């Protein structure tokens, strides 16, 4: 527990449909007052998810990975081994009831955690996700897609630790085709999944505090 929020790390690869059912059940239980809020860190097998704004022309999928309707905001996103996915089931009913602030603070949490492992990351106006590098080296390292049901959040974020970056070629990630995708490994950072998780855990309490103030 961190400030009343369960912190779970799933072993192995979690099928997407299993994760979706689990999230939906956790949200219902939180709404009923029968479960704690949760951060759930996991990895998926290779797959694509389609958000509510997904455009079929942005899906090429030459390797035939499964495509799942996610029910979250956003467009197409890739998930796969070597990518840290974080699903957040937080009760915004007691944390400000401000979805815009929640997303902004979630971005800030990712940026702070990446800084802990040696990545200078940032937001970019008019673009979705978390970015690093300049000029020809500019690339996306993290993605965000959330949904809120009766003020309880589902879905969350992903950070590329050491995924197969060629798999991203099956989509136009989040509809942005002018820039590439990178990872900790591609940037020469060997923090690994454990190091990324430790950085996320260390910076999580400050993220919660910002939510309470908003």
C-alpha positions as CSV (number, residue, x, y, z in Angstrom):
1,X,0.0,0.0,0.0
2,X,1.1,3.6,-0.7
3,X,-1.1,6.2,0.9
4,X,-4.0,3.8,0.8
5,X,-3.5,2.7,-2.8
6,X,-2.6,-0.9,-3.6
7,X,0.6,-1.4,-5.6
8,X,0.6,-4.5,-7.7
9,X,3.1,-5.9,-10.1
10,X,1.9,-8.8,-12.3
11,X,4.3,-11.6,-13.2
12,X,4.5,-12.8,-16.8
13,X,2.4,-11.5,-19.7
14,X,-1.2,-10.6,-18.9
15,X,-3.7,-11.2,-21.8
16,X,-5.5,-7.9,-22.6
17,X,-9.0,-9.2,-22.2
18,X,-8.1,-10.6,-18.8
19,X,-6.7,-7.2,-17.7
20,X,-9.8,-5.4,-19.0
21,X,-12.2,-7.6,-17.1
22,X,-10.0,-7.2,-14.0
23,X,-10.0,-3.4,-14.3
24,X,-13.7,-3.2,-14.8
25,X,-14.3,-5.4,-11.7
26,X,-11.9,-3.3,-9.6
27,X,-13.7,-0.1,-10.6
28,X,-17.1,-1.6,-9.7
29,X,-15.7,-2.7,-6.3
30,X,-14.2,0.7,-5.6
31,X,-17.5,2.4,-6.5
32,X,-19.2,0.0,-4.1
33,X,-16.7,0.8,-1.3
34,X,-15.5,-2.8,-1.4
35,X,-11.9,-2.4,-2.6
36,X,-8.9,-0.1,-2.4
37,X,-7.7,2.1,-5.2
38,X,-4.9,0.5,-7.2
39,X,-1.9,0.9,-9.4
40,X,-1.3,-2.3,-11.5
41,X,1.9,-2.7,-13.3
42,X,2.1,-5.4,-16.0
43,X,3.2,-6.4,-19.5
44,X,1.0,-7.7,-22.3
45,X,1.8,-10.0,-25.2
46,X,2.1,-8.2,-28.5
47,X,-1.2,-6.4,-29.4
48,X,-2.8,-3.2,-30.5
49,X,-5.5,-1.3,-28.7
50,X,-8.0,1.0,-30.4
51,X,-9.2,4.1,-28.5
52,X,-12.4,5.9,-29.1
53,X,-10.8,8.1,-31.7
54,X,-9.0,5.3,-33.6
55,X,-8.9,5.8,-37.4
56,X,-8.7,2.4,-39.4
57,X,-6.3,4.0,-41.9
58,X,-3.7,4.2,-39.1
59,X,-3.7,0.4,-38.6
60,X,-1.4,-1.6,-41.0
61,X,-0.6,-4.6,-38.7
62,X,1.5,-6.6,-41.1
63,X,2.3,-9.2,-38.4
64,X,-1.3,-9.8,-37.6
65,X,-1.3,-8.9,-33.9
66,X,-4.6,-9.0,-32.1
67,X,-6.5,-5.7,-32.1
68,X,-8.7,-4.9,-29.1
69,X,-11.2,-2.1,-28.6
70,X,-10.0,-0.5,-25.4
71,X,-12.9,1.8,-24.5
72,X,-10.4,4.5,-23.5
73,X,-9.7,7.8,-25.1
74,X,-7.1,8.2,-27.9
75,X,-6.2,6.3,-31.0
76,X,-4.1,3.2,-31.7
77,X,-1.5,2.1,-29.2
78,X,0.9,-0.9,-29.2
79,X,1.5,-3.0,-26.1
80,X,4.0,-5.8,-25.8
81,X,6.8,-7.5,-23.8
82,X,9.4,-5.0,-22.6
83,X,6.9,-2.2,-22.2
84,X,5.8,-1.2,-18.7
85,X,2.0,-0.7,-18.7
86,X,0.5,1.0,-15.7
87,X,-3.3,0.7,-15.1
88,X,-4.6,3.2,-12.5
89,X,-7.9,2.6,-10.7
90,X,-8.1,5.9,-8.7
91,X,-11.2,7.5,-7.2
92,X,-11.2,11.1,-8.5
93,X,-14.3,11.6,-6.4
94,X,-12.0,12.2,-3.5
95,X,-9.1,13.6,-5.6
96,X,-10.4,16.8,-7.1
97,X,-13.0,15.6,-9.7
98,X,-10.9,17.1,-12.5
99,X,-10.0,14.8,-15.4
100,X,-7.9,17.4,-17.2
101,X,-5.7,17.9,-14.0
102,X,-5.5,14.1,-13.6
103,X,-4.1,13.6,-17.0
104,X,-1.7,16.5,-16.6
105,X,-0.5,15.1,-13.3
106,X,-0.2,11.6,-14.7
107,X,2.1,13.1,-17.4
108,X,4.1,14.8,-14.7
109,X,4.5,11.5,-12.8
110,X,5.8,9.8,-15.8
111,X,8.3,12.6,-16.6
112,X,9.6,12.6,-13.0
113,X,10.0,8.8,-13.0
114,X,11.8,8.9,-16.3
115,X,14.2,11.5,-14.9
116,X,15.0,9.2,-12.0
117,X,16.4,6.6,-14.5
118,X,18.3,9.2,-16.6
119,X,15.8,10.3,-19.3
120,X,15.0,13.9,-19.9
121,X,11.4,13.7,-20.9
122,X,8.7,16.3,-21.5
123,X,5.2,17.1,-22.8
124,X,4.8,18.6,-26.2
125,X,2.0,21.1,-27.0
126,X,-0.5,19.6,-29.4
127,X,0.9,16.0,-29.1
128,X,-0.3,13.1,-27.0
129,X,2.2,11.3,-24.9
130,X,5.7,11.8,-23.4
131,X,8.6,12.8,-25.5
132,X,12.4,12.9,-25.4
133,X,15.3,14.0,-27.6
134,X,15.7,16.9,-29.9
135,X,15.8,17.4,-33.7
136,X,16.3,14.2,-35.6
137,X,16.5,12.3,-32.3
138,X,13.1,13.4,-31.0
139,X,10.8,10.5,-30.3
140,X,8.0,9.2,-28.1
141,X,8.8,7.2,-25.1
142,X,5.5,7.0,-23.2
143,X,1.8,6.9,-24.0
144,X,-1.3,7.8,-22.1
145,X,-4.9,6.7,-22.5
146,X,-7.5,6.9,-19.7
147,X,-11.2,6.4,-19.1
148,X,-13.3,7.6,-16.1
149,X,-16.5,5.8,-14.9
150,X,-18.4,7.7,-12.2
151,X,-15.1,9.4,-11.2
152,X,-13.0,6.1,-11.0
153,X,-10.2,5.8,-13.5
154,X,-9.4,2.9,-15.8
155,X,-6.4,2.3,-18.1
156,X,-3.4,4.6,-17.7
157,X,0.0,4.8,-19.3
158,X,2.8,2.9,-20.9
159,X,6.6,3.5,-20.9
160,X,8.9,1.8,-23.4
161,X,11.6,0.0,-21.4
162,X,12.9,-2.5,-23.9
163,X,10.2,-3.5,-26.3
164,X,10.7,-4.6,-29.9
165,X,10.4,-1.2,-31.5
166,X,9.8,-2.6,-35.0
167,X,6.3,-3.7,-33.7
168,X,5.3,-0.1,-33.6
169,X,5.5,-0.1,-37.4
170,X,2.1,-1.8,-37.5
171,X,0.3,1.5,-36.6
172,X,0.7,5.2,-36.6
173,X,1.1,5.5,-32.8
174,X,-1.6,7.9,-31.5
175,X,-2.0,9.3,-35.0
176,X,1.4,11.0,-35.0
177,X,3.6,9.8,-38.0
178,X,6.2,12.6,-38.1
179,X,8.2,11.2,-35.2
180,X,9.6,7.9,-34.2
181,X,9.3,5.8,-31.0
182,X,12.2,5.1,-28.6
183,X,12.9,3.2,-25.4
184,X,15.2,3.2,-22.4
185,X,17.3,0.5,-24.1
186,X,17.5,2.4,-27.4
187,X,18.7,5.4,-25.4
188,X,21.5,3.3,-23.9
189,X,19.8,3.2,-20.4
190,X,19.9,-0.2,-18.8
191,X,17.6,0.5,-15.8
192,X,15.4,-2.4,-16.9
193,X,11.9,-3.1,-15.7
194,X,12.8,-3.3,-12.1
195,X,14.6,0.1,-12.3
196,X,11.6,1.7,-14.0
197,X,9.2,0.3,-11.5
198,X,11.4,1.6,-8.6
199,X,11.4,5.0,-10.1
200,X,7.6,5.0,-10.6
201,X,7.1,3.9,-7.0
202,X,9.4,6.5,-5.6
203,X,7.7,9.3,-7.4
204,X,4.1,8.1,-6.9
205,X,3.4,9.7,-3.5
206,X,4.1,13.2,-5.0
207,X,1.7,12.5,-7.8
208,X,-1.0,11.6,-5.3
209,X,-0.4,14.8,-3.4
210,X,-0.8,16.9,-6.5
211,X,-4.1,15.2,-7.2
212,X,-5.3,16.1,-3.7
213,X,-4.4,19.7,-4.2
214,X,-6.1,20.1,-7.6
